[in-house]
Amino acid sequence: MSTVSDTAAGSSLEEKVTRIWTGVLGTSGEEGATFIELGGQSVSAVRIATRIQEELDIWVDIGVLFDDPDLPTFIAAVVRTADAAGGEGSGTQ
C-alpha cells in the first residue's frame, strides 16, 4: 500500500526500477556496467522481473536483461513497456 510520503518521495518509475535493480544485484549500477558484469544471472533476472511485476504491476521479459543492458537501458525498456501498456500499474503481459 502506498502512502502520501511514498508518493511524494521516490515515486518515479525510474527510481523504483533503480531501487529494485540495486536491491537484487546489491550494487548501485555502476555507469556502463551491464547486468552480466554486475553478477546478474538467471536467478537474479527472475527476481528483478518478479519484483517489478509485484511492486509496479508491469510485466518485463527477463530476456531484456541478457541483451547487455546497463541500468539506464533497462530502465528505458521498462518505461517503454509501461507506456505501451498504458502506464505504471497496467499489469499487461
PLY file of the C-alpha trace (Angstrom):
ply
format ascii 1.0
element vertex 93
property float x
property float y
property float z
element edge 92
property int vertex1
property int vertex2
end_header
0.00 0.00 0.00
1.35 3.44 -0.96
1.34 6.29 1.48
1.44 10.00 0.79
5.14 10.05 1.70
5.82 7.15 -0.71
4.15 9.11 -3.46
5.94 12.35 -2.66
9.41 10.89 -2.23
10.88 8.45 -4.72
7.72 7.78 -6.66
9.06 7.96 -10.21
9.14 4.74 -12.17
12.84 5.21 -12.83
13.61 5.47 -9.12
11.54 2.39 -8.33
13.25 0.30 -11.02
16.65 1.53 -9.78
15.75 0.50 -6.23
14.73 -2.98 -7.41
17.87 -3.40 -9.58
20.20 -2.33 -6.78
18.34 -4.38 -4.19
18.62 -7.59 -6.19
22.14 -7.10 -7.54
23.48 -5.44 -4.40
25.09 -2.69 -6.46
24.41 0.89 -7.42
24.51 0.12 -11.14
27.97 1.48 -11.87
27.97 3.60 -15.01
28.33 1.46 -18.11
28.33 -1.87 -16.24
25.90 -4.39 -17.66
23.60 -6.77 -15.83
26.01 -9.66 -16.50
29.10 -7.64 -15.48
27.39 -6.84 -12.17
26.97 -10.56 -11.45
23.48 -10.92 -12.89
22.36 -14.39 -13.89
19.06 -16.18 -14.46
18.00 -16.25 -10.81
18.61 -12.54 -10.34
16.84 -11.79 -13.64
13.77 -13.65 -12.39
13.96 -11.81 -9.06
14.12 -8.41 -10.78
11.26 -9.22 -13.15
9.15 -10.66 -10.32
9.67 -7.64 -8.08
8.77 -5.27 -10.91
5.62 -7.31 -11.54
4.67 -7.44 -7.85
5.60 -3.88 -6.87
4.85 -1.96 -10.06
2.36 -4.26 -11.80
4.43 -4.18 -15.01
5.41 -7.36 -16.83
9.00 -7.35 -18.08
10.53 -10.02 -20.30
13.66 -11.23 -18.47
15.39 -11.66 -21.83
15.93 -7.92 -21.96
18.36 -8.24 -19.05
20.56 -10.56 -21.09
20.76 -8.23 -24.09
23.68 -6.42 -22.38
21.64 -3.67 -20.76
23.12 -1.37 -18.23
20.78 0.18 -15.68
19.70 3.18 -17.82
18.99 0.90 -20.80
16.94 -1.45 -18.62
15.00 1.45 -17.13
14.21 2.69 -20.64
12.90 -0.77 -21.58
10.67 -0.89 -18.50
9.36 2.63 -19.21
8.60 1.67 -22.85
6.76 -1.44 -21.63
4.75 0.59 -19.13
3.96 3.28 -21.71
2.87 0.71 -24.30
0.62 -0.94 -21.74
-0.97 2.30 -20.64
1.28 3.36 -17.79
2.60 2.06 -14.49
0.26 -0.40 -12.86
-1.22 -1.79 -16.04
-0.38 -5.42 -15.32
-0.37 -6.22 -19.04
1.58 -9.25 -20.16
0 1
1 2
2 3
3 4
4 5
5 6
6 7
7 8
8 9
9 10
10 11
11 12
12 13
13 14
14 15
15 16
16 17
17 18
18 19
19 20
20 21
21 22
22 23
23 24
24 25
25 26
26 27
27 28
28 29
29 30
30 31
31 32
32 33
33 34
34 35
35 36
36 37
37 38
38 39
39 40
40 41
41 42
42 43
43 44
44 45
45 46
46 47
47 48
48 49
49 50
50 51
51 52
52 53
53 54
54 55
55 56
56 57
57 58
58 59
59 60
60 61
61 62
62 63
63 64
64 65
65 66
66 67
67 68
68 69
69 70
70 71
71 72
72 73
73 74
74 75
75 76
76 77
77 78
78 79
79 80
80 81
81 82
82 83
83 84
84 85
85 86
86 87
87 88
88 89
89 90
90 91
91 92
